[in-house]
């Protein structure tokens, strides 16, 4: 998807949206956007760090406003699945290292109401993947649940399935797997 904002011609590229919802006469899209893509490097997103942004599409005025929400390199953003297509408060993303192509040991929890971000590091030599949220019960608050994701440990060559408290990002459980789970796998929790 490409984007041309109302502050001049500003092409953008995105792979993964956090969420989108209607807000009166506007549509709000919260996305991880890349400033450039495939201009000098044909094999991947290495031409600038992807950052979290909000695009507000003003249908009446025919314009789009862009707002930077967090300029840390990040990808694979997720919200509570119960709120896809609706206004939400929290979003989670994988922190990236370098110019944005390499997973880091960190996940990010964005509080979009307060405008703050909490981080959780898994330690040197570890690489986090995409984390998904499973609420503790159907009527639970938006961050009352478990975040689940894979974390690769380069020293052992294996991955752990990590379960974190979505509110505090503290470890609830760690399941040691006998093999590595490659980066880039998307997943969802499906109750039995």
C-alpha positions, 0 to 999 in steps of 0.5 A: 500500500502506498500513501500520499499525505496532505503535507506534500507528496510523501510516499509510504509503504506498509506490510502490517497494520496494527488496526483501523476503525471509523471515527465519525467522518474519518477513518483511523489507520494505525500502521507500521510504515516504511519510509522507503522500500526496494529503492536500493535493496531489492531483497527486503525492508532495509532502507530505513526503520519502520515506525508506528504511525497513525493515518487519519483519513478525512473523508469530507476534506479528502485529505490524510494526516500522518502522526508519528506514534513511536519512531523505534524500529518495529514490525508485526503489530497486534491488538486484542483480536476482539477489537479489530476494526474498533477503537482500541487502547493497546497495541503490541509489536516486535522491536527491531534492531539496526535499520529495521530488518533484524528482530531484537530481543524486545517487544513493545506495548503501546498505550495509545491513550496515554501515548506511552510505550513499555518495553520487555527485553528477553536478554542478549542473544535472544530474538523475539517474534510476533506476540498475540494476545488471548484474553483471560475470559471473554469479557476481560479488559483489553490487556487482561490476558496472556501474550504468546510468542516465540523467542529464539535463543542463539546460544542453544539454537532453540526457541521458547514459547513465552507467555507473558502477562499482557498488563505487566509484560512479566513472564507467566510461563516459558515452554522450551521447544527442542527446535528453532521456530523461524522468524516471520510465522504469524499465528493466532490462539484458537481455544480447544 
